[in-house]
Amino acid sequence: MKNKTKKLFHLSWLQSLIFIIAFISSLASSPLVLQARSSVNNTARFSDQFIKASLPLLGQDLLRQSDDKNAAVYDNDDDDFKDLPNDNLPEPTNPSYREYQLPTLSTKDLVVHLVPGKSLTGSNINLPNLTASDLSTLTKSNINIDSSSKLQEAEAQVGYDAAKQNLNISLTDTALMKTNGAGTQLVLNIQSPNNLRKDQVVIGIWRNYVKHPFGEIDLGNKLHLQYMLNNDSTWTGNDPDTALMYAIPNFRIRDESQNKIIDTMFAGSGITGWRKVSNLWVGTDPTPDVYGTQSQYNLDHQVNPANHSYVIKDSQDSNTILFQFDSTPILTIDNVSLQCRLRVLSKLEKSSTGQYIILKQKFINYTVDNNNKPVDLPQVWFYRKYDTMLNGQDHVPIYFREWNAAKIPRGLYFKNSDSTPYRLDFLFDIPNGPDGWSALVYNRDMTDFLGQRTPTKPNENHDPDHAARSEEDYDSMIGMTWSKNKIGALNFGQSSPTIGFETSSGAATAPTIRSDKEKLKYCYDVDKGEDLPPVKLSGSVNSTNKKVNYVKLYYLIDNPTIPTADTQRKYLTQVQISEHELTSWAKFDNLQITDEDDLKTLNSPSSQGHSIYIYGIDDQGYQSNIVEIKVLPNVKVPIHYICGTQNIKGDNYILKAEGDSYNLNDTDYAPNSIVSNGIHYKLSPNQTNLSGTVTTDLQEINIKYEEVGSMAITQVPKLDFDTITLPPKPKYYNIVTQTDDLQIKTTGSIAWKLSMSAVPFSQGSETNRLGKADSLDGLLYYRKPNKDSVLPNNPVPINTEPKEVSNSVDVASASVTNGNTTTTNFRKVWWDKNNPPKQVNGPLLLPPNPFSHPMGTYHSTVTWTLDNVPN
């Protein structure tokens, strides 16, 4: 019975098993209707493969410490001062331009006298084209507001008195606010009554508008740092006025625990009466004696408000004070004294850590000569002095701050030698900070006080936390200068670089933290298998409080807000404090941040980078300063492969830290050859950015290629093996019918290889494969041409992995070249020249053992792949 069952199954198999294999091109538009299909893969496997780039891991470079991220960049554009009005730009060469001051805050009416002529001086507006007769017969209908005017008809009513030749201008309340500070402009078009002549009038209108804002930042330990101009934190009203006698950035400490204000410079109303304490000077000649009481020099060079004063608290940021004014210092230019005009734009703002106040200032040259002609200023310097006082004591010891990488102190701080628990810090080691500074006796001048950030005497001791001036001096001050090389020359209308410094305060008995790093790189490509190692931090801690035994250190990522609950703090270590002198520092080394989420945050690409903040709390409950370590931005830059405007390959990318160099030449990032969709491209010699420095502005890298040839399977045959009755022993079956030919076309000198792959045969429809457990593998073979035998005994088995079956060299005899194009026809490879032709090479079918699988119709998908071959 067993034998009978086997025989019946064998008979059924012989009658029913039919294999139909048809190869059709995936490039064709006809639908797939056959039981088995073939696809075409015109790719370039050799050129397209990118080995994982061998990039060096970016370690943690030792850079300078930063106190806050706002210190990172002072730029020379208007972003810092965009909210300060500057809509009334002088036009000194335009005789029809004049500017007029509104004398009070409530003045809304303005009378402007018109005269014919071209004069650039005087208070009257000159009209070069209109005549006296025109002016005496003008009417209001001859005057209209130009579309470019800052003030329009809804804001300014314009009348005309022909008898007096006066424009009568009346402003609305809205227009009045536009006149604050630098002011605004009314632009009028005036036509002669006979319509033959016309002029355009530009009227600048401004008023002083001075409020008395002050800001305050919480330093911890119940201390607050107040900042303002002059001593205006004593102002109790909120109404503006027109007086700004001096513009002296001032800082005061509010001790919440004592309900007390501590002045840090000369106190009280006297600050606005200091004849020689304008605090800021400018000059063109060698550094002068700016203190001598008998010298007019110091008065001439003062940068004090003259007009166009404007002081407010920024409506968008309550922590920011904006102020501007025009100053008229007398400078020496070509050995001639000239009254100049500088527009000073200024800002006092809170730092990102919330522990520093930043002063930023820049200067615009609007100087004209006696004929109202624009004047270009030569190189200028700026000098600022700060009179130190603390808690009523004018004789205050000043100390050097920590070193930068060049072992130059980063600034100064002062604190009383007694037990007064306050200090004030100055940070100068910032971009566009002063390039000369020191602690001086107050009545010292600034002669020869230019150069690097070094003490006045290079050989004197300037170690951190050592006195910056001798104790026996009667009065102390801090001088700072921005040299001619730092500022440069200022053409008319040109602005200077933004200059400034930073100020902070704290409790003298609170711990102080310093980091060994200002910046670090943390850039790892996790998508390419790189791990995220711990971030290591090192630095030192100081406490002069003799009651303190230890300080616990914590860290924050990106947000410098210190949690109140100990359970919410991210702990680093506990530093023992055994000595309590000002110069005694306890080191901490290689403290590690290991939290995976924090490491992912620090490693994530960001145009601003990230920040690590370190702070400490001692065992007496005092909170330290906050130290920021800037993690440089990681930049993920897409790489595009283009020929003209066409992308010829999938994008790649590089991941680098800002400031890192890159060079894609001779790497897998820039292959010499690419074949895409059958077209051969070679790397163009005209590249622009294969190497350079990574910046946050680097949006993409385009690698250019030139087309040198194409390669494609242009036609695929339909092959029919007909109905096969399975024999007892397996044997190879040839193609019975071939429709169309397998054809390959190339342009240019491209070498190629042809591969073939096939998925196992299985039952079911082509789109709904069934019975994969009964799939048939190893049925399809390919017979390669062989010089020694017409029918080689070992055909190549075709399975799921592509197997090379032919190449351009082997089939050269079957290829025809016409111009730049070579066509290979595989009919000449698979069939002989007999009549009728006989298959000698190509696809073969080897049916399975008849007892292995059930009867049915089986399907497979076969893929032809054409690859380029490297020369």
Long-range contacts (C-beta under 8 A, 24 or more apart in sequence): 6-851, 9-851, 10-850, 10-851, 12-855, 13-726, 13-850, 13-851, 13-855, 14-725, 14-726, 14-850, 16-855, 16-856, 17-724, 17-726, 17-847, 17-850, 17-855, 17-856, 18-723, 18-724, 18-857, 19-721, 19-724, 19-761, 19-779, 19-845, 19-847, 19-858, 20-720, 20-721, 20-857, 21-719, 21-720, 21-721, 21-780, 21-843, 21-845, 21-860, 21-862, 22-718, 22-719, 22-720, 23-716, 23-717, 23-718, 23-719, 23-742, 23-843, 23-862, 23-864, 24-716, 24-718, 25-713, 25-715, 25-716, 27-713, 27-714, 27-716, 28-716, 32-766, 34-718, 35-766, 35-857, 35-859, 36-761, 36-766, 36-859, 36-860, 36-861, 36-862, 37-766, 37-861, 37-862, 38-716, 38-861, 38-862, 38-863, 38-864, 39-861, 39-862, 39-863, 39-864, 40-713, 40-716, 40-863, 40-864, 40-865, 40-866, 41-863, 41-864, 41-865, 41-866, 42-677, 42-678, 42-711, 42-712, 42-713, 42-866, 43-675, 43-676, 43-865, 43-866, 43-867, 44-673, 44-674, 44-675, 44-676, 44-680, 44-711, 44-867, 44-868, 45-865, 45-867, 46-867, 46-868, 46-869, 46-870, 47-671, 47-673, 47-674, 47-675, 47-868, 48-649, 48-674, 48-675, 48-676, 50-652, 50-668, 50-669, 50-671, 51-668, 52-528, 52-529, 53-528, 53-654, 53-667, 53-668, 53-669, 55-525, 55-654, 57-524, 57-530, 58-521, 58-522, 58-523, 58-524, 58-656, 58-657, 58-660, 59-521, 60-517, 60-520, 60-521, 60-522, 60-535, 60-536, 61-519, 61-520, 61-521, 62-405, 62-516, 62-517, 63-405, 63-517, 63-518, 63-519, 63-520, 64-404, 64-405, 64-410, 64-429, 64-518, 64-519, 65-402, 65-404, 65-410, 65-514, 65-515, 65-516, 65-517, 65-518, 65-627, 65-629, 66-518, 66-519, 66-628, 66-629, 66-630, 67-351, 67-353, 67-355, 67-356, 67-427, 67-502, 67-504, 67-627, 67-628, 68-351, 68-352, 68-353, 68-355, 68-356, 68-358, 68-502, 68-628, 69-351, 69-352, 69-353, 69-608, 69-611, 69-628, 69-630, 70-349, 70-351, 70-352, 70-356, 70-358, 71-351, 71-356, 71-358, 71-427, 71-430, 71-431, 71-502, 72-431, 72-630, 73-431, 74-360, 74-430, 74-431, 74-432, 74-497, 74-498, 74-499, 74-500, 75-498, 76-362, 76-495, 76-496, 76-497, 76-498, 80-345, 80-347, 80-360, 80-362, 80-498, 81-322, 81-324, 81-345, 81-347, 81-362, 83-314, 83-315, 83-316, 83-322, 84-181, 84-182, 84-310, 84-322, 84-324, 84-345, 85-178, 85-180, 85-181, 85-182, 85-183, 85-184, 85-310, 85-324, 86-182, 86-343, 86-345, 87-150, 87-178, 87-182, 87-183, 87-184, 87-185, 88-182, 88-183, 88-184, 88-185, 88-204, 88-205, 88-206, 89-493, 90-204, 90-366, 90-368, 91-202, 92-120, 92-368, 92-372, 92-373, 92-374, 92-492, 93-120, 93-372, 93-373, 93-374, 94-120, 94-202, 95-119, 95-120, 95-125, 95-126, 95-127, 95-128, 96-125, 96-126, 96-127, 96-128, 96-199, 96-200, 96-201, 96-202, 97-125, 97-201, 97-202, 97-203, 97-204, 98-123, 98-124, 98-125, 98-202, 98-203, 98-204, 99-183, 99-203, 99-204, 99-205, 99-206, 100-203, 100-204, 100-205, 100-206, 101-206, 101-207, 101-208, 101-307, 102-176, 102-179, 102-205, 102-206, 102-207, 103-207, 103-242, 104-207, 104-242, 105-207, 105-209, 105-240, 105-241, 105-242, 107-207, 108-170, 108-171, 108-172, 108-173, 108-176, 109-168, 109-169, 109-170, 109-171, 110-168, 110-169, 110-170, 110-171, 110-203, 110-205, 111-166, 111-167, 111-168, 111-169, 112-166, 112-167, 112-169, 112-203, 113-164, 113-165, 113-166, 113-167, 114-165, 114-166, 114-167, 114-190, 114-201, 115-165, 120-371, 120-372, 120-373, 121-370, 121-371, 121-372, 125-201, 125-203, 127-190, 127-199, 127-201, 128-199, 129-197, 129-198, 129-199, 130-190, 130-192, 130-197, 130-198, 130-199, 131-192, 131-197, 134-192, 134-193, 134-197, 135-162, 135-165, 136-162, 136-163, 136-165, 137-162, 137-193, 138-162, 138-165, 138-190, 138-192, 138-193, 139-193, 142-190, 142-191, 142-192, 142-193, 143-167, 143-188, 143-189, 143-190, 143-191, 144-188, 144-189, 145-186, 145-187, 145-188, 145-189, 146-187, 146-188, 146-189, 146-200, 148-187, 149-185, 149-186, 149-187, 149-188, 150-178, 150-184, 150-185, 150-186, 150-187, 151-175, 151-178, 151-184, 151-185, 151-186, 151-205, 156-186, 158-186, 158-188, 167-201, 167-203, 169-203, 169-205, 171-205, 176-207, 179-205, 179-206, 179-207, 180-206, 180-207, 180-209, 180-310, 181-206, 181-208, 181-209, 181-308, 181-309, 181-310, 181-324, 181-325, 182-206, 182-308, 182-310, 182-324, 182-326, 182-343, 183-207, 183-308, 206-307, 206-308, 207-242, 208-242, 208-243, 208-244, 208-307, 208-308, 208-309, 208-310, 209-240, 209-242, 209-309, 209-310, 209-311, 209-312, 210-240, 210-241, 210-242, 210-243, 210-244, 210-309, 210-310, 210-311, 211-238, 211-240, 211-311, 211-312, 211-313, 212-237, 212-311, 213-311, 213-312, 213-313, 213-321, 214-321, 215-313, 215-318, 215-319, 215-320, 215-321, 215-348, 215-350, 215-357, 216-254, 217-319, 217-350, 217-354, 217-355, 217-357, 218-354, 219-355, 219-504, 219-505, 219-506, 219-507, 220-506, 220-510, 220-562, 220-623, 221-506, 221-507, 221-510, 221-622, 221-623, 222-255, 222-256, 222-257, 223-253, 223-254, 223-255, 223-256, 223-422, 223-505, 223-506, 223-507, 224-253, 224-254, 224-256, 225-251, 225-252, 225-253, 225-254, 225-357, 225-503, 225-504, 225-505, 226-251, 226-252, 226-253, 226-254, 226-261, 227-251, 227-252, 227-321, 227-348, 227-357, 227-503, 228-252, 228-321, 228-348, 229-311, 229-321, 229-323, 230-271, 230-272, 231-263, 231-267, 231-268, 231-269, 231-271, 231-272, 233-261, 242-309, 244-305, 244-309, 244-311, 244-323, 244-325, 245-272, 245-304, 245-305, 246-271, 246-272, 246-274, 246-277, 246-278, 246-279, 246-304, 246-305, 247-279, 247-280, 247-304, 247-305, 247-323, 247-325, 247-344, 247-346, 248-277, 248-278, 248-279, 249-279, 249-346, 249-348, 249-359, 251-357, 251-424, 251-503, 251-505, 253-422, 253-424, 253-505, 255-422, 262-390, 262-391, 262-422, 263-389, 263-390, 263-391, 263-392, 264-388, 264-389, 264-390, 264-424, 264-505, 265-386, 265-387, 265-388, 265-389, 266-387, 266-389, 266-394, 267-389, 267-392, 275-299, 277-385, 277-387, 278-302, 278-303, 278-304, 279-384, 279-385, 279-386, 280-382, 280-383, 280-384, 281-329, 281-382, 281-383, 281-384, 282-329, 282-331, 282-342, 282-363, 282-380, 282-381, 282-382, 282-383, 283-331, 283-332, 283-380, 283-381, 283-383, 284-331, 284-332, 284-333, 284-377, 284-378, 284-379, 284-380, 284-381, 285-332, 287-381, 287-383, 287-446, 287-447, 287-448, 287-449, 287-450, 287-481, 288-445, 288-446, 288-447, 289-445, 289-446, 289-447, 290-383, 290-385, 290-445, 290-446, 291-443, 291-444, 291-445, 292-445, 300-329, 300-330, 300-331, 300-337, 301-329, 301-330, 301-331, 302-327, 302-329, 303-327, 303-329, 303-342, 303-344, 303-382, 308-343, 317-349, 319-349, 319-350, 320-347, 320-348, 320-349, 320-350, 321-347, 321-348, 321-349, 322-346, 322-347, 323-347, 323-348, 326-366, 331-377, 331-380, 333-375, 333-377, 333-378, 338-367, 338-369, 338-375, 340-365, 340-367, 340-375, 340-377, 341-365, 341-366, 341-367, 341-368, 342-366, 342-367, 345-495, 351-502, 352-560, 352-611, 352-628, 353-560, 353-613, 353-626, 353-628, 354-560, 354-561, 354-626, 355-504, 355-506, 355-625, 355-626, 356-427, 356-502, 356-503, 356-504, 357-502, 357-503, 357-504, 358-500, 358-501, 358-502, 359-500, 359-501, 359-502, 359-503, 360-498, 360-499, 360-500, 361-498, 361-499, 361-500, 362-495, 362-496, 362-497, 362-498, 362-499, 363-490, 363-495, 363-496, 364-490, 364-493, 364-494, 364-495, 364-496, 365-490, 365-491, 365-492, 365-493, 365-494, 365-495, 366-492, 366-493, 367-492, 368-492, 374-492, 374-493, 375-492, 376-489, 376-490, 376-491, 376-492, 377-489, 377-490, 377-491, 378-489, 379-484, 379-485, 379-487, 379-488, 379-489, 380-484, 380-487, 380-489, 380-490, 380-496, 381-450, 381-481, 381-482, 381-483, 381-484, 381-486, 381-487, 382-481, 382-482, 382-487, 382-499, 383-446, 383-449, 383-479, 383-480, 383-481, 383-482, 384-434, 384-479, 384-480, 384-481, 385-446, 385-477, 385-478, 385-479, 385-480, 386-426, 386-477, 386-478, 386-479, 386-480, 387-442, 387-475, 387-477, 388-414, 388-424, 388-476, 388-477, 388-478, 390-414, 390-415, 390-416, 390-420, 390-422, 390-423, 390-424, 391-416, 391-420, 391-422, 393-420, 394-475, 394-476, 395-473, 395-474, 395-475, 395-476, 396-476, 397-467, 397-469, 397-471, 397-476, 398-439, 398-467, 398-468, 398-469, 398-476, 398-478, 399-465, 399-466, 399-467, 399-468, 399-582, 400-462, 400-463, 400-464, 400-465, 400-466, 400-468, 401-425, 401-426, 401-427, 401-464, 402-464, 402-514, 403-464, 404-429, 408-452, 408-453, 408-454, 408-462, 409-453, 409-462, 409-464, 409-468, 411-437, 411-501, 412-437, 412-439, 412-468, 412-478, 414-439, 414-476, 414-478, 415-508, 416-508, 417-471, 420-508, 421-507, 421-508, 421-509, 422-505, 422-506, 422-507, 422-508, 423-505, 423-506, 423-507, 423-508, 424-503, 424-504, 424-505, 425-503, 425-504, 425-505, 425-506, 426-478, 426-501, 426-502, 426-503, 427-501, 427-502, 427-503, 427-504, 428-453, 428-480, 428-501, 429-453, 430-500, 430-501, 430-502, 432-482, 432-486, 432-497, 432-498, 432-499, 432-500, 433-499, 433-500, 433-501, 434-480, 434-481, 434-482, 434-499, 434-501, 435-481, 435-482, 435-483, 435-485, 435-486, 436-480, 436-481, 436-483, 437-478, 437-479, 437-480, 437-481, 438-468, 438-478, 438-479, 439-468, 439-469, 439-476, 439-477, 439-478, 440-469, 440-476, 440-477, 440-478, 440-479, 441-469, 441-473, 441-474, 441-475, 441-476, 441-477, 442-474, 442-475, 442-476, 442-477, 443-475, 444-477, 444-479, 446-479, 446-481, 449-479, 449-481, 450-481, 450-483, 450-484, 451-483, 463-583, 464-583, 465-542, 465-582, 465-583, 466-583, 504-625, 506-625, 507-622, 508-544, 509-543, 509-544, 509-545, 509-622, 510-543, 510-545, 510-618, 510-622, 510-623, 510-624, 510-625, 511-541, 511-542, 511-543, 511-545, 511-548, 511-551, 511-577, 511-616, 511-617, 511-618, 511-622, 511-624, 512-541, 512-542, 512-543, 512-624, 512-625, 513-539, 513-540, 513-541, 513-553, 513-614, 513-615, 513-616, 513-624, 513-625, 513-627, 514-539, 514-540, 514-541, 514-542, 514-585, 514-627, 515-539, 515-614, 515-627, 515-629, 517-629, 518-629, 518-630, 519-629, 519-630, 519-631, 519-632, 520-629, 520-630, 520-631, 520-632, 521-631, 521-632, 521-657, 521-660, 522-599, 522-602, 522-603, 522-610, 522-631, 522-632, 522-634, 522-657, 523-603, 523-632, 523-634, 523-655, 523-656, 523-657, 523-660, 524-603, 525-655, 526-603, 532-596, 532-599, 532-600, 532-603, 534-592, 534-593, 534-594, 534-599, 535-592, 535-593, 535-599, 535-602, 535-612, 536-590, 536-591, 536-592, 537-572, 537-588, 537-590, 537-591, 537-592, 537-593, 537-612, 537-614, 537-629, 538-587, 538-588, 538-589, 538-590, 538-591, 539-587, 539-588, 539-614, 539-627, 540-585, 540-586, 540-587, 540-588, 541-575, 541-577, 541-585, 541-586, 541-588, 541-616, 541-624, 542-582, 542-584, 542-585, 542-586, 543-577, 543-580, 543-618, 543-622, 544-580, 544-581, 544-582, 545-580, 545-618, 545-620, 545-622, 546-580, 547-620, 548-577, 548-580, 548-618, 548-619, 548-620, 548-622, 549-576, 549-577, 549-619, 550-574, 550-575, 550-576, 550-577, 550-618, 550-619, 551-575, 551-577, 551-586, 551-616, 551-617, 551-618, 551-619, 551-624, 552-616, 552-617, 552-618, 553-588, 553-591, 553-614, 553-615, 553-616, 554-614, 554-615, 554-616, 554-617, 555-593, 555-612, 555-613, 555-614, 555-615, 556-612, 556-613, 556-615, 557-598, 557-601, 557-602, 557-610, 557-611, 557-612, 557-613, 558-601, 558-610, 558-611, 560-611, 560-613, 560-626, 560-628, 562-615, 562-623, 562-626, 570-595, 570-598, 572-614, 575-616, 577-618, 602-631, 603-634, 604-634, 605-633, 605-634, 605-635, 605-636, 605-655, 606-633, 606-634, 607-633, 607-696, 608-633, 609-633, 609-634, 609-658, 632-657, 632-658, 632-659, 633-657, 633-658, 633-696, 634-658, 635-694, 635-695, 635-696, 635-698, 637-694, 637-698, 637-699, 637-700, 637-701, 638-699, 638-700, 638-701, 639-664, 639-669, 639-700, 639-701, 639-702, 639-703, 640-700, 640-701, 640-702, 640-703, 641-674, 641-703, 641-705, 642-702, 642-703, 642-704, 642-705, 643-681, 643-704, 643-705, 643-706, 643-707, 648-674, 648-676, 648-679, 648-681, 648-705, 649-674, 649-676, 654-694, 654-701, 656-694, 657-694, 658-694, 658-695, 658-696, 659-693, 659-694, 659-695, 660-693, 660-694, 661-691, 661-692, 661-693, 661-694, 662-691, 662-692, 662-693, 662-694, 663-690, 663-691, 664-690, 664-691, 664-701, 664-703, 665-690, 665-691, 669-703, 670-703, 673-868, 673-870, 674-705, 675-711, 675-750, 675-867, 675-868, 677-712, 678-710, 678-711, 678-712, 678-713, 678-866, 679-707, 679-709, 679-710, 679-711, 680-707, 680-708, 680-709, 680-710, 680-711, 680-748, 680-750, 680-868, 681-705, 681-706, 681-707, 681-708, 682-706, 682-708, 708-748, 709-746, 709-747, 709-748, 709-749, 709-750, 710-745, 710-746, 710-747, 710-748, 710-750, 711-744, 711-745, 711-746, 711-747, 711-750, 711-752, 711-866, 711-868, 712-744, 712-745, 712-746, 712-866, 713-742, 713-743, 713-744, 713-864, 713-866, 714-743, 714-744, 714-745, 715-740, 715-741, 715-742, 715-743, 716-740, 716-742, 716-864, 717-741, 717-742, 717-826, 717-827, 719-843, 721-845, 724-845, 724-847, 726-847, 726-848, 726-850, 728-850, 730-846, 730-847, 730-848, 730-849, 731-846, 732-781, 732-795, 732-844, 732-845, 732-846, 733-844, 733-845, 733-846, 733-847, 734-839, 734-844, 735-830, 735-839, 735-842, 735-843, 738-827, 738-830, 738-831, 741-825, 741-826, 741-827, 742-825, 742-826, 742-827, 742-864, 743-823, 743-824, 743-825, 743-826, 744-823, 744-824, 744-826, 744-866, 745-821, 745-822, 745-823, 745-824, 746-808, 746-821, 746-822, 747-820, 747-821, 747-822, 748-820, 750-808, 750-868, 751-807, 751-808, 751-809, 751-868, 751-869, 751-870, 751-871, 752-807, 752-808, 752-866, 752-867, 752-868, 752-869, 753-804, 753-806, 753-807, 753-808, 753-866, 753-867, 753-869, 754-804, 754-805, 754-806, 754-807, 754-864, 754-865, 754-866, 755-802, 755-803, 755-804, 755-805, 755-864, 755-865, 755-866, 755-867, 756-782, 756-798, 756-802, 756-803, 756-805, 756-843, 756-862, 756-863, 756-864, 756-865, 757-798, 757-799, 757-800, 757-801, 757-802, 757-803, 757-862, 757-863, 757-865, 758-798, 758-799, 758-800, 758-860, 758-861, 758-862, 758-863, 759-800, 759-860, 759-861, 760-800, 760-860, 761-858, 761-859, 761-860, 762-858, 762-859, 762-860, 763-856, 763-857, 763-858, 763-859, 764-859, 765-859, 766-859, 766-861, 769-859, 771-856, 774-853, 774-854, 776-848, 776-852, 776-853, 776-858, 778-846, 779-845, 779-846, 779-847, 779-848, 779-860, 780-843, 780-844, 780-845, 780-846, 780-860, 780-862, 781-843, 781-844, 781-845, 781-846, 782-842, 782-843, 782-844, 783-840, 783-841, 783-842, 783-844, 784-810, 784-841, 785-810, 785-811, 785-829, 785-840, 785-841, 790-832, 790-840, 791-840, 795-844, 798-843, 798-862, 802-863, 802-865, 807-869, 808-869
